[in-house]
């Protein structure tokens, strides 16, 4: 079985002048990267990492923005046998202190040997290393490398690079959660696992390297962007048009313009992006008409990464039908980093299955009972051929069709483990099955996701851990410590969840001030912008018999209160 380096190398020797990536930047011409340029640039980074003493199997953290340096650095790490892990770049939403805390947490758990970043960020990286340094042991980081010191290498025999000698069972990369805090749970994936995923997923979406073109704006630190919008097209010789997620948020019309320009056929979007693009104020018809946008080449726009909603698909299809978008192009996928990426795929051979169910039975009886005119749920599609899916009850007994339980899976592309976290790895498996923590049901082999066993909130494809928000809100003077709850509520307009924080206060007279303080504290301490801070009086929150805050019950109480008030 080939490793990633062994897959990439023939593209360099057989098709060196074939363009693999078209990099898009604002107000600049697109930059085309051939396999020759990619390999020479990657070889330069591989050589730089080797000079710094990096050994095969050691981790290198990449803190680089969208561009050639990130492409070259990632594959350079792979070519020298190191394990690359891409970390989100510092944005204006995060304070340097908060970002440093996250990086320090990542360093302390992952124990990387090197960090590779820009010259202007090197001091920030060193500060994080110092923060993570244990009191009794020296830090694992031996080098902070800067991209400006590394140049492409042309006179090198890439076949001699250590990465081409790796075993298929060696770890090739780490994927870290894109959550608000921590980044402490690195998903370790082997060459074998990634190869199996790419092989089976390419078949599931009927990938054709001669006729398909992938267009993506997705961040490469997230599994959807890294695997579907980066590794798969590059390693299968499928052209890729790649823009920065920051550029897309500022000007989402650029995605559609790129699809039209490059005759794009495949894209992956989280559910919120369907709403975001369909919103009349986000993309102006004038921008599409002036660019003569034609979306008829788009054969699969795949909804993935967060709970999918029928209404979001309808909005997107209606908004862009005048520009050639075919409704049957809307597809779905259930994916997670622990399985490299895709678990299921729907909407390729036939339109996405829509299941109409009784809403009360779904929430009370935990059963998807068919009913005409009921709640419309989108199928994620059937499992990939190399993946087995089960639905388990709380006693880990398999449930029959249409009964809701925890999704469990087996496959040949599962994670090797959570890096340096054997405790978490052990907790994640039961009798050889990976427990996803997601709730759902199966109908005729089609998988439906209905929620999350753990109270994770997903905002715009980003994982938000409620306990982190609760801790931050509890730090605000005047808020009762331990009397805070955070949960998500789906918003039809945005197509994603909105975060709500409910907190008990010592004085109800200062609700406005305390609400503002909670919003400011959470916005400063995380990378989300909190809109809804609901300040209540003592004993408002519901607790379980064991004394824990009951998130679901408090969410229901909040919604009932909002409905009564007419808001």
C-alpha positions as CSV (number, residue, x, y, z in Angstrom):
1,X,0.0,0.0,0.0
2,X,1.5,3.4,-0.9
3,X,2.1,6.2,1.5
4,X,1.2,9.9,0.8
5,X,4.7,10.6,-0.4
6,X,4.7,7.6,-2.7
7,X,1.3,8.8,-4.2
8,X,2.6,12.4,-4.7
9,X,6.0,11.4,-6.2
10,X,4.6,9.9,-9.5
11,X,2.6,13.1,-10.2
12,X,6.0,15.0,-10.1
13,X,7.8,12.5,-12.3
14,X,4.9,11.8,-14.8
15,X,3.1,15.2,-15.0
16,X,5.5,17.8,-13.6
17,X,3.9,20.7,-15.5
18,X,0.3,19.9,-14.7
19,X,-1.3,22.6,-12.5
20,X,-2.5,21.1,-9.3
21,X,-3.7,24.2,-7.4
22,X,-4.9,27.6,-8.5
23,X,-4.4,29.9,-5.5
24,X,-6.8,32.8,-5.3
25,X,-6.1,36.1,-3.5
26,X,-8.0,39.4,-3.3
27,X,-7.2,42.0,-5.9
28,X,-4.4,39.8,-7.3
29,X,-4.1,37.4,-10.3
30,X,-4.5,33.8,-9.4
31,X,-1.3,31.9,-8.7
32,X,-1.0,28.5,-10.4
33,X,1.1,25.8,-8.8
34,X,2.3,22.8,-10.8
35,X,3.4,19.5,-9.4
36,X,7.0,20.5,-10.2
37,X,6.6,23.7,-8.2
38,X,4.8,21.9,-5.4
39,X,7.5,19.2,-5.1
40,X,10.4,21.6,-5.3
41,X,8.8,23.9,-2.7
42,X,8.0,20.9,-0.5
43,X,11.5,19.6,-0.8
44,X,12.9,22.9,0.4
45,X,10.8,22.7,3.5
46,X,11.7,19.0,4.0
47,X,15.4,20.0,3.8
48,X,14.9,22.9,6.2
49,X,13.2,20.6,8.7
50,X,15.9,18.1,8.4
51,X,18.6,20.8,9.0
52,X,16.7,21.8,12.2
53,X,17.1,18.2,13.4
54,X,13.5,17.0,12.9
55,X,13.3,13.2,12.9
56,X,10.7,11.0,11.1
57,X,7.7,10.6,13.4
58,X,8.1,13.9,15.2
59,X,5.4,16.6,15.0
60,X,5.7,20.0,13.4
61,X,3.0,22.6,14.0
62,X,2.2,24.8,11.0
63,X,1.0,28.3,11.7
64,X,0.7,29.7,8.2
65,X,-2.0,31.5,6.3
66,X,-3.6,30.5,2.9
67,X,-0.9,30.5,0.3
68,X,2.1,28.7,-1.3
69,X,4.0,28.5,2.0
70,X,1.3,26.4,3.6
71,X,1.1,24.0,0.7
72,X,4.8,23.5,0.6
73,X,5.3,23.3,4.3
74,X,2.6,20.6,4.7
75,X,4.0,18.4,2.0
76,X,7.5,19.2,3.1
77,X,6.8,17.8,6.5
78,X,5.3,14.7,4.9
79,X,8.3,14.2,2.6
80,X,10.7,14.3,5.5
81,X,8.7,11.8,7.5
82,X,7.5,14.3,10.1
83,X,3.9,14.7,11.2
84,X,2.3,18.0,10.2
85,X,-0.5,19.6,12.2
86,X,-2.1,22.8,10.9
87,X,-3.2,25.2,13.5
88,X,-5.7,28.1,12.9
89,X,-4.0,31.4,12.3
90,X,-4.5,34.3,14.7
91,X,-7.4,36.5,13.6
92,X,-8.8,39.8,14.8
93,X,-11.5,38.0,16.8
94,X,-8.9,36.5,19.2
95,X,-6.7,38.3,21.6
96,X,-3.0,37.4,21.4
97,X,-3.2,36.2,25.0
98,X,-6.1,33.8,24.2
99,X,-4.4,32.5,21.1
100,X,-1.2,32.0,23.1
101,X,-3.1,30.0,25.7
102,X,-4.5,27.7,23.0
103,X,-1.1,27.2,21.4
104,X,0.5,26.5,24.8
105,X,-2.2,23.9,25.5
106,X,-1.5,22.3,22.1
107,X,2.2,22.2,22.7
108,X,1.9,20.7,26.2
109,X,-0.2,17.8,25.0
110,X,1.2,17.2,21.5
111,X,4.9,17.8,22.3
112,X,5.9,19.0,18.8
113,X,9.6,19.1,17.9
114,X,9.2,22.3,15.8
115,X,6.9,25.2,14.9
116,X,6.9,26.6,11.4
117,X,5.4,30.1,10.9
118,X,6.0,33.6,9.5
119,X,8.9,35.8,10.8
120,X,6.5,38.3,12.3
121,X,4.8,35.6,14.3
122,X,7.9,33.8,15.6
123,X,8.0,35.7,18.8
124,X,4.4,34.9,19.6
125,X,5.2,31.2,19.0
126,X,8.2,31.4,21.3
127,X,6.1,33.0,24.0
128,X,3.6,30.2,23.8
129,X,6.4,27.6,24.1
130,X,7.6,29.3,27.3
131,X,4.0,29.3,28.6
132,X,3.7,25.6,27.9
133,X,7.1,24.6,29.3
134,X,6.7,22.2,32.3
135,X,8.5,23.2,35.5
136,X,10.5,20.0,35.7
137,X,11.2,19.2,32.0
138,X,12.5,21.2,29.1
139,X,10.1,21.9,26.2
140,X,9.8,19.5,23.3
141,X,10.2,22.3,20.8
142,X,13.7,22.4,19.5
143,X,13.2,24.9,16.7
144,X,11.0,27.7,15.5
145,X,11.4,27.9,11.8
146,X,10.3,30.9,9.6
147,X,9.0,30.5,6.1
148,X,11.2,33.4,4.7
149,X,14.3,31.3,5.4
150,X,13.2,28.4,3.3
151,X,13.6,28.4,-0.5
152,X,12.5,25.8,-3.1
153,X,15.1,23.1,-3.9
154,X,15.5,21.9,-7.4
155,X,18.7,19.9,-7.3
156,X,17.6,17.3,-4.9
157,X,16.6,13.6,-5.4
158,X,13.2,13.6,-3.8
159,X,13.2,9.8,-4.0
160,X,15.8,9.8,-1.2
161,X,13.7,11.9,1.2
162,X,12.8,10.0,4.4
163,X,9.1,10.4,3.8
164,X,9.2,8.0,0.9
165,X,10.5,5.3,3.2
166,X,7.6,5.5,5.7
167,X,5.4,2.5,6.5
168,X,1.7,2.7,5.7
169,X,1.0,2.3,9.4
170,X,3.1,5.4,10.4
171,X,1.2,8.5,11.4
172,X,1.1,11.0,8.6
173,X,-0.8,13.9,10.1
174,X,-2.7,15.2,13.1
175,X,-6.1,16.9,12.8
176,X,-7.1,19.1,15.7
177,X,-10.6,20.2,16.6
178,X,-11.6,23.6,15.4
179,X,-13.3,24.4,18.7
180,X,-13.2,27.6,20.7
181,X,-10.6,26.5,23.2
182,X,-8.0,23.9,23.9
183,X,-7.0,22.1,20.7
184,X,-5.8,19.4,23.0
185,X,-7.3,16.3,21.2
186,X,-5.2,15.6,18.2
187,X,-6.6,12.9,15.9
188,X,-3.6,10.8,14.7
189,X,-4.1,9.3,11.2
190,X,-1.9,6.8,9.4
191,X,-1.0,6.8,5.7
192,X,-3.1,3.6,5.5
193,X,-6.2,5.3,6.9
194,X,-5.9,8.3,4.6
195,X,-5.3,6.1,1.6
196,X,-8.4,4.0,2.3
197,X,-10.5,7.2,2.8
198,X,-9.4,8.8,-0.4
199,X,-9.8,5.5,-2.4
200,X,-13.4,4.9,-1.2
201,X,-14.6,8.5,-1.0
202,X,-13.3,9.2,-4.6
203,X,-15.5,6.3,-5.8
204,X,-18.5,7.5,-3.7
205,X,-18.5,10.9,-5.3
206,X,-17.5,9.4,-8.7
207,X,-14.4,11.5,-8.9
208,X,-12.9,11.9,-12.4
209,X,-9.5,13.7,-12.5
210,X,-9.9,14.5,-16.2
211,X,-13.3,16.2,-15.9
212,X,-13.7,17.3,-12.3
213,X,-12.5,20.5,-10.7
214,X,-12.7,21.1,-6.9
215,X,-13.4,24.7,-5.7
216,X,-12.9,25.4,-2.0
217,X,-12.6,28.1,0.5
218,X,-12.5,25.8,3.5
219,X,-9.8,26.2,6.2
220,X,-7.1,23.5,6.0
221,X,-7.0,22.9,9.8
222,X,-10.5,21.4,9.5
223,X,-11.0,17.8,8.2
224,X,-13.5,19.0,5.5
225,X,-11.0,21.4,4.0
226,X,-7.9,19.4,4.6
227,X,-9.1,16.1,3.1
228,X,-11.9,16.9,0.6
229,X,-10.6,20.4,-0.4
230,X,-6.9,19.8,-0.4
231,X,-5.4,16.3,-0.1
232,X,-7.9,14.5,-2.3
233,X,-7.7,16.7,-5.3
234,X,-3.9,17.1,-5.1
235,X,-3.2,13.4,-4.7
236,X,-5.7,12.3,-7.4
237,X,-4.5,14.9,-9.9
238,X,-7.8,16.7,-9.8
239,X,-7.5,20.5,-10.4
240,X,-8.2,22.6,-7.3
241,X,-9.1,26.3,-7.1
242,X,-8.4,27.3,-3.5
243,X,-9.2,30.6,-1.8
244,X,-8.8,31.8,1.8
245,X,-11.8,31.4,4.2
246,X,-11.2,35.0,5.3
247,X,-11.6,36.2,1.7
248,X,-14.7,34.1,1.3
249,X,-16.4,35.5,4.4
250,X,-15.7,39.1,3.1
251,X,-16.8,38.4,-0.4
252,X,-18.8,35.1,-0.7
253,X,-19.6,35.8,-4.4
254,X,-16.0,34.8,-5.2
255,X,-16.8,31.2,-4.6
256,X,-19.5,31.3,-7.3
257,X,-17.3,33.3,-9.6
258,X,-14.5,30.7,-9.2
259,X,-16.9,27.9,-9.9
260,X,-17.9,29.7,-13.1
261,X,-14.4,30.6,-14.1
262,X,-12.8,27.2,-13.6
263,X,-15.9,25.1,-14.5
264,X,-15.9,23.8,-11.0
265,X,-17.8,20.5,-10.4
266,X,-17.3,19.8,-6.7
267,X,-17.5,21.9,-3.5
268,X,-18.1,21.2,0.2
269,X,-19.9,23.6,2.4
270,X,-21.1,23.6,6.1
271,X,-24.8,24.2,6.4
272,X,-24.5,27.8,7.5
273,X,-22.7,28.6,4.2
274,X,-25.8,27.6,2.3
275,X,-27.8,30.2,4.2
276,X,-24.9,32.7,4.1
277,X,-24.7,32.6,0.3
278,X,-28.4,32.6,-0.2
279,X,-28.9,35.7,1.9
280,X,-29.7,38.6,-0.5
281,X,-27.4,41.0,1.3
282,X,-24.3,38.7,1.2
283,X,-24.1,38.2,-2.6
284,X,-25.4,40.8,-4.9
285,X,-27.0,39.8,-8.2
286,X,-25.0,42.5,-9.9
287,X,-21.7,40.8,-8.9
288,X,-22.9,37.6,-10.4
289,X,-24.3,39.2,-13.6
290,X,-21.2,41.3,-14.2
291,X,-19.0,38.2,-14.0
292,X,-21.4,36.2,-16.2
293,X,-21.6,33.5,-13.5
294,X,-22.7,30.1,-14.8
295,X,-23.1,27.4,-12.1
296,X,-24.3,24.6,-14.5
297,X,-20.9,22.8,-14.1
298,X,-21.5,22.3,-10.4
299,X,-22.5,18.6,-10.2
300,X,-22.2,18.2,-6.4
301,X,-22.4,20.9,-3.7
302,X,-22.0,18.8,-0.6
303,X,-23.5,19.8,2.8
304,X,-21.2,18.6,5.5
305,X,-19.6,19.4,8.9
306,X,-22.7,20.4,10.9
307,X,-26.4,19.5,11.2
308,X,-28.0,19.8,7.8
309,X,-31.4,21.4,7.2
310,X,-33.9,21.0,4.4
311,X,-34.8,24.7,4.4
312,X,-31.1,25.6,3.8
313,X,-31.0,23.5,0.7
314,X,-34.3,25.0,-0.6
315,X,-33.0,28.6,0.0
316,X,-29.7,27.9,-1.8
317,X,-31.4,26.1,-4.8
318,X,-33.9,28.9,-5.3
319,X,-31.4,31.7,-4.9
320,X,-29.0,30.4,-7.6
321,X,-31.3,28.5,-10.0
322,X,-31.2,31.6,-12.3
323,X,-27.5,31.1,-12.6
324,X,-27.6,27.5,-13.8
325,X,-27.5,25.7,-10.4
326,X,-29.4,22.4,-10.8
327,X,-31.3,21.3,-7.6
328,X,-30.0,17.8,-8.0
329,X,-26.5,19.1,-7.4
330,X,-27.2,19.5,-3.7
331,X,-25.7,16.6,-1.9
332,X,-25.0,15.6,1.7
333,X,-22.2,13.9,3.7
334,X,-21.6,12.8,7.4
335,X,-18.0,13.2,8.2
336,X,-15.5,13.4,11.1
337,X,-11.8,13.7,11.6
338,X,-11.7,10.4,13.4
339,X,-12.6,8.6,10.2
340,X,-10.2,10.8,8.2
341,X,-13.3,12.5,6.7
342,X,-16.4,10.9,5.2
343,X,-18.5,8.3,6.9
344,X,-21.5,8.5,4.4
345,X,-22.3,10.2,1.1
346,X,-25.7,11.0,-0.4
347,X,-27.0,12.8,-3.4
348,X,-24.6,11.5,-6.0
349,X,-26.5,8.7,-7.7
350,X,-29.9,10.0,-6.8
351,X,-31.4,13.1,-5.1
352,X,-30.9,13.3,-1.3
353,X,-33.5,11.4,0.6
354,X,-35.9,13.6,2.6
355,X,-37.6,11.9,5.6
356,X,-40.8,13.4,6.9
357,X,-41.3,12.5,10.6
358,X,-43.5,13.2,13.5
359,X,-41.7,15.9,15.5
360,X,-43.1,14.9,18.9
361,X,-42.3,11.2,18.4
362,X,-38.8,12.3,17.4
363,X,-38.2,14.2,20.7
364,X,-40.3,12.3,23.1
365,X,-40.3,8.7,21.9
366,X,-36.8,8.9,20.3
367,X,-38.3,7.4,17.2
368,X,-38.5,8.7,13.6
369,X,-42.1,8.0,12.8
370,X,-43.1,8.7,9.2
371,X,-45.9,11.2,8.8
372,X,-47.1,13.3,5.8
373,X,-46.4,17.0,6.3
374,X,-44.1,16.3,9.2
375,X,-40.6,17.6,10.0
376,X,-38.4,17.2,7.0
377,X,-35.0,15.7,7.7
378,X,-32.1,15.3,5.2
379,X,-30.4,12.0,4.9
380,X,-26.6,11.9,5.0
381,X,-26.7,9.1,2.6
382,X,-25.5,5.5,2.9
383,X,-22.2,4.6,4.5
384,X,-19.1,4.3,2.3
385,X,-18.4,0.7,1.2
386,X,-15.5,0.4,3.7
387,X,-17.6,1.7,6.7
388,X,-20.1,-0.1,8.9
389,X,-22.6,2.0,10.9
390,X,-24.7,1.0,13.8
391,X,-27.1,2.8,16.1
392,X,-26.8,1.9,19.8
393,X,-28.9,2.5,22.8
394,X,-27.6,3.6,26.2
395,X,-26.7,0.0,27.1
396,X,-24.8,-0.3,23.8
397,X,-27.3,-2.6,22.2
398,X,-28.0,-2.2,18.5
399,X,-31.3,-0.5,17.8
400,X,-33.7,-1.3,14.9
401,X,-34.4,1.1,12.0
402,X,-35.9,4.4,12.9
403,X,-35.0,4.3,16.5
404,X,-32.7,7.1,17.7
405,X,-29.4,6.2,19.4
406,X,-25.7,6.9,19.3
407,X,-24.0,6.4,16.0
408,X,-21.1,3.9,16.1
409,X,-18.8,2.9,13.3
410,X,-16.1,0.5,12.1
411,X,-13.8,1.1,9.1
412,X,-10.3,0.8,7.8
413,X,-9.7,4.5,7.9
414,X,-10.3,5.1,11.6
415,X,-7.8,7.1,13.7
416,X,-4.8,5.4,15.2
417,X,-5.7,7.2,18.4
418,X,-5.9,10.6,20.0
419,X,-2.2,11.7,20.1
420,X,-0.6,11.2,23.5
421,X,-4.1,10.7,25.0
422,X,-4.6,6.9,25.5
423,X,-7.3,7.7,28.1
424,X,-9.4,9.4,25.5
425,X,-8.7,6.8,22.9
426,X,-9.9,4.0,25.2
427,X,-13.1,5.9,26.1
428,X,-13.9,6.4,22.4
429,X,-14.2,2.7,21.6
430,X,-16.5,0.0,22.7
431,X,-16.0,-3.6,21.6
432,X,-14.1,-2.5,18.5
433,X,-16.7,0.2,17.5
434,X,-15.9,3.9,17.5
435,X,-18.5,5.8,19.5
436,X,-19.1,9.1,17.7
437,X,-21.2,10.9,20.3
438,X,-23.7,11.8,17.6
439,X,-27.3,10.7,17.7
440,X,-29.3,9.5,14.7
441,X,-31.2,6.7,13.1
442,X,-31.0,4.5,9.9
443,X,-33.7,3.9,7.2
444,X,-33.0,1.5,4.4
445,X,-29.3,2.0,4.9
446,X,-29.5,5.8,4.8
447,X,-28.1,7.6,7.9
448,X,-29.9,10.5,9.5
449,X,-28.2,12.6,12.2
450,X,-30.6,14.2,14.8
451,X,-28.3,15.7,17.4
452,X,-25.3,15.2,19.7
453,X,-25.1,13.0,22.7
454,X,-22.7,15.5,24.2
455,X,-23.9,19.0,24.4
456,X,-21.5,20.3,21.7
457,X,-22.7,23.4,19.9
458,X,-21.7,23.9,16.3
459,X,-21.6,27.5,15.0
460,X,-20.7,27.9,11.4
461,X,-18.9,24.6,11.3
462,X,-17.0,25.4,14.4
463,X,-17.2,23.3,17.5
464,X,-18.2,25.3,20.6
465,X,-17.8,23.6,24.0
466,X,-20.5,24.9,26.4
467,X,-18.4,24.3,29.5
468,X,-15.8,26.7,28.2
469,X,-18.4,29.5,27.8
470,X,-19.9,28.7,31.1
471,X,-16.5,29.0,32.8
472,X,-15.9,32.4,31.2
473,X,-19.3,33.8,32.0
474,X,-18.8,32.6,35.6
475,X,-15.7,34.8,35.9
476,X,-17.8,38.0,35.5
477,X,-18.3,39.7,38.9
478,X,-21.9,39.6,39.9
479,X,-22.6,36.2,38.2
480,X,-23.2,33.2,40.5
481,X,-20.3,30.8,40.1
482,X,-21.4,27.5,38.8
483,X,-24.9,28.9,37.9
484,X,-24.4,29.3,34.2
485,X,-25.5,27.2,31.3
486,X,-24.7,27.5,27.5
487,X,-26.5,25.8,24.7
488,X,-27.3,26.2,21.0
489,X,-30.5,27.1,19.2
490,X,-30.8,26.7,15.5
491,X,-31.4,29.9,13.6
492,X,-33.3,29.7,10.3
493,X,-31.8,32.9,8.9
494,X,-28.2,32.1,9.5
495,X,-28.5,28.3,8.8
496,X,-26.4,27.5,11.9
497,X,-26.8,27.4,15.6
498,X,-26.7,30.6,17.8
499,X,-25.2,30.3,21.2
500,X,-27.3,31.3,24.2
501,X,-25.8,31.8,27.7
502,X,-28.2,31.9,30.7
503,X,-26.6,33.0,34.0
504,X,-28.0,33.6,37.4
505,X,-27.1,37.0,39.0
506,X,-27.0,38.2,42.6
507,X,-28.9,41.3,41.6
508,X,-31.6,41.3,38.9
509,X,-31.5,45.1,38.8
510,X,-28.3,45.0,36.7
511,X,-29.3,42.5,34.1
512,X,-28.4,44.8,31.2
513,X,-24.9,45.6,32.5
514,X,-24.2,42.0,33.4
515,X,-25.5,40.7,30.1
516,X,-23.1,43.1,28.3
517,X,-20.2,42.0,30.5
518,X,-20.9,38.3,29.8
519,X,-21.0,39.0,26.1
520,X,-17.8,40.9,26.2
521,X,-16.0,38.3,28.3
522,X,-17.0,35.4,26.0
523,X,-16.2,37.3,22.8
524,X,-12.8,38.2,24.2
525,X,-12.1,34.7,25.5
526,X,-13.2,32.7,22.5
527,X,-13.5,33.1,18.7
528,X,-17.3,33.4,18.7
529,X,-19.4,36.5,19.0
530,X,-22.1,35.9,21.7
531,X,-25.4,37.6,20.9
532,X,-27.7,36.1,23.5
533,X,-26.8,36.5,27.2
534,X,-29.9,36.0,29.4
535,X,-29.5,37.1,33.0
536,X,-31.9,35.6,35.5
537,X,-32.5,35.6,39.2
538,X,-31.4,33.0,41.8
539,X,-32.7,29.4,41.6
540,X,-33.8,29.9,37.9
541,X,-31.6,27.2,36.5
542,X,-32.6,23.5,36.6
543,X,-30.1,20.9,38.0
544,X,-30.0,17.2,37.8
545,X,-30.4,14.9,40.8
546,X,-26.6,14.8,41.0
547,X,-26.4,18.5,41.2
548,X,-25.2,19.1,37.6
549,X,-26.7,21.9,35.4
550,X,-29.2,20.2,33.0
551,X,-28.5,21.8,29.7
552,X,-31.4,20.3,27.7
553,X,-33.9,21.2,30.4
554,X,-32.7,24.7,30.7
555,X,-32.8,25.1,27.0
556,X,-36.4,24.1,27.0
557,X,-37.2,26.4,29.9
558,X,-35.5,29.3,28.1
559,X,-37.4,28.7,24.9
560,X,-40.7,28.5,26.7
561,X,-40.0,31.8,28.5
562,X,-39.1,33.4,25.2
563,X,-42.3,32.2,23.6
564,X,-44.4,33.5,26.5
565,X,-42.8,36.9,26.3
566,X,-43.5,37.0,22.5
567,X,-39.8,37.5,21.5
